[in-house]
Amino acid sequence: MSLVDRHVGFVRALREAGLPVSPAEGLDAARALRVIDLAERGSLRAAYAATLVKKPGHRAAFDVLFDLWFPPATTGLYGERPAGRGRAGGHALDLETAGRDELRAHLARLLMGGTEAGAEAGAEAGAEGGAETDAELRGFARAMVGRFGRQEAGPGRQNWFSYSVLRALSPETLMAGILREVLAGRERGGLAERTARQRVHDGVRRFEEAVAADVRRRIAEDSGVERIARSAVRPPLDQLDFLRATRADLARLRREVHPLARRLAARLTVRRRRGRRGRLDFRRTIRASLQTGGVPLNTHFRPPRPHRPELVILCDTSDSVSSFAHFTLLLTYALREQFAKVRAFGFVDTVDEITRFFRPGADLVDAMTRLTEEADMVRFGRTNYGHALERFAERYGDAVGPRTSLLILGDARSNYQPPALDTLRSLAGRARHAYWLNPEPRRQWDTGDSVAGAYATVVPMHECRNVAQLTAFVEQLG
């Protein structure tokens, strides 16, 4: 594959992974390659990152794809020394035949900064020595993948796995032995132990990342880089599909709630400040134009009406959309200073007010836990939008008025129950604005038990699958 083909494929893979790379930026990256030494992989990575990466959150996906399209080695190469050789205790170590105890001892030295020679070089040369140690750790990881990561899958076929390498060497179990060696004769629990533990944790993380990167590289060599690129990269956090988020993803999203709310609040404030003039006062303008022969040189405006709308949220909290509902509730409550009043109602097949769980200063995880355990939202356990809408209108209909923006969150899948369109039409008619956010892709609306199309004829429905789409909607709401 030529350099041009690699460049084009790399830029295309970045776009498919969700990174916003324009054609002009792709050309900027190509021009940058003309002024660097292409043999220096670090310079190549820096040139691409400087021209193509816009946000810190995009860097992880960029690094994974860069390692696939511009790998640090190919099968059979191990750093700058011949494959299968290492240094342990001042003598050469054959990484292909050494026992597991010897390999684990060698890995322990690498986790604490390398072999004796590498550690001395690191102490004398600072960052340069650290870079040499990292290179040695990556080389060792490649050798271990070659030895332990292969599993035969049939005649002429083989699979590669990180798990078998980590199980063979168990790097996380080396901590006790390393601490005994480092803290020999010194008191436990002090700064030295904390420093050593942190170095080992960082080293284990780098080793695991190096193993995973080499496994991806070998799979790409066997199956094609385009194929592995599509499955190896998770989308950026702002483009992560709510309905496919893992528990770890939800924790990251919760951490994004307040920073995102601050950014949105700042944008909404700027938008209102720009529009602080009221409507044109036609009478005053015409009256003033009499002084200039009827030409309205000076226009006059009415004082602006201060308007802070009330927000009512009606939220499907069933398991199928729970991650979307929880994150959206947290965000709207973080934005509550933009509204005169915020009230939230959750439902599965009946409805309950859940505003009490989101008091100012409440812990996010605790609020979600209490909502699940204490709120009365379940009657028979099967989502029923029609019954929930009727119960909402019956019990909380006075919450919706001429100053209210009504926001409905859910996938509009009602288990083939009557949709109660007349009830929804009555609620939307009383509200100042009404919106529906649906976390399902638009192509799945009106499939199976979905009645999205029918509800969309009453309330404008927007696809809202990730933080980027939610951000765009909240800006529009303001």
C-alpha positions, -999 to 999 in steps of 0.1 A, spaced: 0 0 0 14 34 -10 17 64 13 -11 81 -7 -34 51 -2 -26 50 35 -33 87 38 -66 85 20 -77 54 39 -67 69 73 -86 101 67 -117 81 56 -114 59 87 -113 90 109 -145 103 94 -162 69 98 -152 69 134 -170 102 140 -141 127 138 -150 159 119 -123 159 92 -130 182 62 -114 178 28 -93 210 34 -79 195 66 -70 163 48 -51 184 23 -34 203 51 -22 170 66 -9 159 32 11 192 29 25 187 64 40 154 54 62 172 29 81 190 56 87 162 81 110 132 82 86 103 73 110 79 89 103 94 123 69 79 133 65 103 162 68 133 139 43 116 115 18 112 144 23 148 156 17 162 121 -15 143 116 -28 151 151 -20 188 147 -40 190 114 -68 166 120 -77 165 157 -99 193 171 -109 181 206 -91 162 233 -119 136 234 -111 126 198 -75 118 205 -80 82 217 -98 72 185 -72 90 165 -43 71 182 -60 37 177 -65 44 139 -31 58 135 -15 27 149 -36 6 125 -28 26 94 9 34 103 19 4 125 51 7 146 62 -27 133 51 -56 111 51 -93 120 86 -105 126 101 -72 137 107 -63 173 118 -28 179 154 -22 169 169 -55 181 162 -89 166 129 -105 174 128 -126 205 157 -110 224 156 -90 256 178 -81 286 172 -95 320 196 -91 350 225 -80 327 223 -110 303 204 -117 271 169 -133 275 154 -154 247 118 -143 248 107 -173 227 120 -200 250 123 -183 284 100 -197 311 70 -177 324 88 -169 357 117 -153 338 92 -134 316 73 -122 346 105 -111 363 115 -92 332 81 -76 329 83 -65 366 116 -47 358 100 -30 328 70 -19 349 93 -1 373 112 17 346 130 -9 326 160 -31 331 190 -19 352 206 -3 322 173 13 311 166 26 346 201 42 349 196 57 314 163 71 325 177 87 356 205 103 336 186 113 305 152 121 318 125 120 292 147 103 266 154 74 289 117 71 296 110 69 259 136 41 255 118 22 284 84 26 267 99 14 234 113 -17 252 79 -23 269 61 -21 236 86 -44 220 82 -69 248 44 -67 244 47 -75 207 69 -105 215 45 -118 241 15 -114 216 35 -135 191 41 -162 217 9 -163 237 -17 -144 217 -22 -168 188 -49 -195 187 -54 -217 157 -89 -214 142 -86 -240 115 -64 -249 86 -45 -218 76 -65 -196 100 -55 -181 133 -70 -157 158 -53 -132 181 -64 -124 217 -52 -100 244 -67 -121 271 -44 -151 267 -13 -129 269 -25 -111 301 -36 -144 316 -1 -160 309 18 -131 325 -7 -118 350 9 -83 353 -16 -71 379 -2 -98 404 34 -85 403 27 -56 427 36 -74 459 69 -86 447 79 -52 432 70 -35 465 91 -59 485 121 -52 463 116 -14 461 108 -10 498 134 -33 512 143 -20 547 119 10 544 86 17 562 54 6 544 26 31 537 47 61 531 54 83 500 78 57 486 51 30 485 25 53 470 50 64 443 59 28 435 23 17 433 14 45 410 44 37 387 34 0 386 -3 9 378 8 32 350 32 5 337 5 -22 337 -19 1 319 8 9 292 16 -28 288 -21 -37 284 -26 -10 258 5 -21 240 -8 -57 239 -42 -46 226 -26 -24 200 -4 -53 187 -34 -77 186 -53 -51 165 -23 -48 142 -20 -85 137 -57 -89 130 -55 -60 105 -27 -78 87 -48 -110 85 -83 -95 78 -76 -60 64 -71 -27 81 -105 -13 70 -124 -42 86 -107 -40 120 -108 -2 120 -147 -2 120 -148 -24 151 -117 -12 171 -128 24 176 -156 36 199 -172 68 188 -164 100 206 -183 106 238 -205 133 222 -215 109 194 -220 78 216 -254 62 210 -274 65 243 -291 31 237 -257 13 233 -239 29 261 -221 6 286 -220 12 324 -185 28 320 -199 50 292 -228 62 314 -203 71 342 -184 92 317 -216 108 304 -226 117 340 -193 134 344 -201 154 313 -234 167 326 -224 198 344 -196 210 320 -221 205 291 -248 224 310 -224 253 316 -215 255 279 -251 254 269 -261 280 295 -233 303 282 -245 300 246 -281 306 256 -271 337 276 -252 351 246 -281 344 223 -305 363 246 -280 392 251 -278 396 213 -315 399 211 -321 422 240 -340 447 219 -378 442 217 -401 444 188 -402 475 165 -423 504 179 -440 515 146 -458 545 161 -427 560 177 -407 554 146 -432 572 123 -436 600 148 -398 606 150 -396 605 111 -417 637 109 -385 656 120 -366 643 90 -393 648 63 -410 614 68 -377 594 63 -373 570 93 -337 576 100 -340 566 137 -359 534 146 -374 528 180 -381 495 197 -403 485 225 -387 473 258 -380 435 256 -403 412 277 -383 391 301 -392 355 295 -380 325 315 -402 296 304 -414 268 326 -403 233 316 -423 201 321 -405 168 312 -425 136 306 -400 108 305 -402 71 296 -380 54 322 -384 18 310 -353 -4 306 -352 0 269 -344 38 271 -333 42 307 -298 54 299 -311 81 275 -338 92 300 -315 94 330 -288 114 312 -313 138 297 -330 143 331 -297 151 347 -288 176 319 -321 194 321 -318 198 358 -283 211 355 -298 237 331 -326 246 355 -313 282 360 -324 289 325 -360 281 334 -384 297 359 -395 262 370 -386 226 361 -409 197 368 -402 161 358 -425 131 355 -415 95 348 -436 67 335 -436 31 323 -473 22 323 -483 48 349 -469 81 359 -453 98 389 -437 131 396 -399 126 401 -389 163 407 -381 155 443 -352 133 434 -333 162 417 -330 188 444 -300 212 440 -268 195 452 -282 160 450 -257 132 442 -264 121 406 -260 83 412 -280 86 444 -308 104 426 -310 77 399 -310 49 426 -338 66 446 -358 72 414 -357 35 405 -366 23 440 -391 49 452 -410 63 422 -444 49 414 -441 45 376 -449 8 371 -483 -8 372 -480 -41 352 -444 -36 339 -451 -31 301 -447 3 286 -480 19 278 -478 55 265 -515 59 261 -524 50 298 -494 71 310 -506 102 291 -541 98 304 -530 95 340 -507 125 335 -535 146 322 -558 134 350 -534 139 379 -509 166 367 -527 184 339 -524 217 357 -486 215 353 -490 224 316 -500 260 308 -494 289 284 -458 295 298 -448 258 297 -425 241 273 -435 204 273 -407 180 266 -415 143 260 -386 117 261 -391 82 248 -390 58 219 -428 58 213 -430 20 216 -463 13 234 -466 -25 232 -496 -22 207 -517 -3 233 -540 26 223 -518 58 219 -543 83 234 -536 109 207 -565 131 218 -550 134 253 -516 143 238 -532 169 215 -550 185 244 -517 187 264 -497 201 235 -525 227 228 -523 241 263 -485 244 263 -465 272 248 -442 247 230 -442 209 228 -413 187 217 -406 150 215 -371 135 217 -368 100 203 -335 81 210 -341 56 182 -328 61 146 -354 76 124 -354 46 101 -367 25 130 -397 47 137 -431 31 129 -416 -4 129 -430 -31 152 -449 -16 181 -436 20 174 -463 47 169 -438 75 164 -454 86 132 -488 91 148 -473 110 178 -452 131 154 -484 144 138 -493 160 171 -459 169 186 -428 176 165 -405 147 170 -367 149 169 -341 121 166 -318 124 197 -294 95 199 -263 112 213 -249 142 232 -242 161 200 -279 159 188 -291 167 224 -268 198 225 -282 211 192 -317 206 204 -312 224 238 -297 253 219 -328 254 198 -350 252 229 -334 282 244 
